[in-house]
Amino acid sequence: MTKTDIVSMFKAALVGAGYDDARIRKNYEFSDLIGTAAQLRRIPLASFAGYPQSYRNACVGVTFADDLGGKPPNEFCALGAPLLLTVQRNNVQPWAAGVDGTRVLGQSFRLRDTQRVFREKQAIWGLEALGRVRKSGGFSSHSQSDIFDSGLAKGLERRFRCVSKNCWRIVLRKLRRLTGKSMVALRKYRRFLRSYFALSPRKSSWIGRMPKVGVD
């Protein structure tokens, strides 16, 4: 059975669980802002609770274990779907996904039993069930912004810190290159540092100890 055949099988299973064609996307592309570097990812099949499709209403993602090198499907957490399914040879492994990673969800099942398993688990894997995940824990869809509904706020915070750290390294390299060069350029970077670290007051105190520089 080819990957195309397997994707078609899962699509039929999703339709049987209440997802119509308009809620199912093949080769869906999404932005990953959770990892150390922002990038565009693609998943073979994904289903959603609404339109337009986004991390806020993603429900199920289907991928192949050989594309992951045998690792958990953590790289697909940014999809926003609480349920991920990985196909390895003739078996399918369900995973519970969140912004911090994935964990095995129950026992694997045979690939040929996919439609039967979806029918049996429709109460927890179907559109009506997973479409309400964002409202669990006492929160309604109107009480939070999209970013908090899907738990991506924590991921975005980590991403900002990573970008900030990389930017700081670039600044340090440029300052080293400026040693003994134009004081005009050094003065420019002094102003930049003051603006940059205005976002982080704890790190800005040392800037005041930098020697004041004038114009050549």
Sequence and secondary structure as in RCSB ss.txt:
>XXXX:A:sequence
MTKTDIVSMFKAALVGAGYDDARIRKNYEFSDLIGTAAQLRRIPLASFAGYPQSYRNACVGVTFADDLGGKPPNE
FCALGAPLLLTVQRNNVQPWAAGVDGTRVLGQSFRLRDTQRVFREKQAIWGLEALGRVRKSGGFSSHSQSDIFDS
GLAKGLERRFRCVSKNCWRIVLRKLRRLTGKSMVALRKYRRFLRSYFALSPRKSSWIGRMPKVGVD
>XXXX:A:secstr
  HHHHHHHHHHHHHHTT  GGGEEEEEEEEE SSSS EEEEEEEEEESSSS  TTTEEEEEEEGGGTTTS SGG
GGGG  SEEEEEETTEEEEEEEETTEEEE S  EEGGGHHHHHHHTHHHHSHHHHTTGGG TT  TTSS HHHHT
THHHHHHHHHHHHHHHHHHHHHHHHHHHTTS HHHHHHHHHHHHHHGGG GGGSGGGGGS      
